[in-house]
């Protein structure tokens, strides 16, 4: 996911904080009617206009003045949510060991607010201070979920904060070889290099203290070596899973499946996530945590997306192309004469995306928020994968 997404999310949050949530929800009572109108009036290459209403459960909640929410998932696990990103703070009961799961580039406050609680330039350190209270850790671990700097972009500031605030503490940074390579070639130096590499197979375990452990599995799904960061259940404490940029609880995947490098693995990784024991899910983005039902829904959507793309590829035939005007590319009098990319993108791919999108909107348009905005991009990724990978 790119920094532009984070910027857009911050702009959205600024608007939402000023708007009464009850008023925002008044537009979300008639999605079925809006979807029926959309499907009846779709024009080639377009999606719902106006957009479908967002389900009330997914309306962005007001963000506290601190700029983030801290959700106590269990006594030793807190979730950081700023409306754009989610990450985890794990401690032992004595708070002598801390594990930060990702260091998202959460936009800093400015002016007096920055001086008061955000001097390291990221809200995450304020959240860390809230979790620790007066405790002074002797060991701090920073886990990189994958090789994208929107989720690692505050790591250098976090490392600076740890060194300055807890000078006797050791800092261990965990990542894969892929992540280490991305950090090494970054020109912004927003992230520090991993000091420990995660095993490519099996499990890498961080012993936090007592019954609290953090298990790292390389599973992919978004980049080649995404981590599933698993805090197993311990007694009455629920299991927690952090896996980023595949499952967006309550929402459709953005753009071309969040720029997934492997569309097939984007779909199949759900199986590996569900094989682990957990109840609470952190997906890395947006406004709430999820549960197993959200991952099951995401898996079902990914399956339907692949099926809709395959049907679209199979059914857009010569007759359909002719009816859509592809013959203009061979007409010397046409402004698109000889333009192969026009024929591929504006005719062939458009027909395939439109067919795929209509099928998905019909089933999922009122289930996954924002699907009408992202469905054509989702379908483009899936159609391309069907053609070049299957």
GIBEL-V331217 format. One record per backbone hydrogen bond with DSSP energy under -0.5 kcal/mol. CO is the residue of the C=O (numbers start at 1). NH is the residue of the N-H. If there is no record, write none. Layout:
# GIBEL-V331217
co=(CO;CO)
nh=(NH;NH)
This chain:
# GIBEL-V331217
co=(2;2;3;4;5;6;7;8;9;10;11;12;13;14;16;20;21;22;23;24;25;30;31;32;33;34;35;36;37;38;38;43;55;56;64;69;69;70;71;71;74;76;77;77;78;79;79;80;81;84;85;85;87;88;89;90;92;96;96;97;98;99;99;100;100;101;103;104;110;110;111;112;113;114;118;122;122;123;124;125;126;127;128;129;132;135;138;139;140;141;142;142;143;143;145;146;148;149;150;151;152;154;155;156;157;158;159;160;161;162;166;170;170;172;172;173;173;174;175;176;177;178;179;180;181;182;183;190;196;203;204;205;206;206;209;211;212;212;214;215;215;216;217;217;222;223;223;223;226;226;227;228;228;229;229;230;230;231;234;237;239;239;240;241;241;242;246;247;248;250;254;255;256;257;262;263;264;265;267;268;268;269;270;271;272;273;276;280;281;282;283;284;286;290;291;291;292;293;294;295;296;297;298;299;300;301;302;303;304;305;306;307;308;309;310;311;312;315;317;318;319;320;321;322;325;326;327;328;329;330;331;334;336;338;339;340;341;341;342;342;343;344;345;347;348;349;350;351;352;353;354;355;356;357;358;359;360;361;364;364;367;368;369;370;370;371;374;375;376;377;378;379;380;381;382;383;384;385;385;386)
nh=(5;6;7;8;9;10;11;12;13;14;15;16;17;18;19;24;25;26;26;27;28;34;35;36;37;38;39;40;41;41;42;46;58;59;67;71;81;72;73;79;77;91;73;74;89;71;81;87;69;286;82;83;80;101;78;99;95;138;139;92;141;90;101;102;143;88;154;106;113;114;115;116;117;118;121;125;126;127;128;129;130;131;132;133;135;137;170;98;172;100;144;174;102;145;227;148;151;153;105;103;155;158;159;160;161;162;163;164;165;166;169;140;172;142;174;195;196;144;198;180;181;182;183;184;185;186;186;156;175;205;216;207;208;214;212;213;208;209;206;217;230;204;219;228;261;221;222;226;219;220;229;217;230;231;242;215;232;240;237;234;279;280;231;243;282;229;248;249;251;369;258;257;260;260;266;267;268;269;270;271;272;273;274;275;276;276;278;241;290;243;245;86;83;281;294;295;296;297;298;299;300;301;302;303;304;305;306;307;308;309;310;311;312;313;314;315;316;317;321;322;323;324;326;325;328;329;330;331;338;332;334;337;339;340;343;344;345;346;346;347;348;349;350;351;352;353;354;355;356;357;358;359;360;361;362;363;364;365;367;368;369;371;252;373;374;375;378;379;380;381;382;383;384;385;386;387;388;389;390;390)
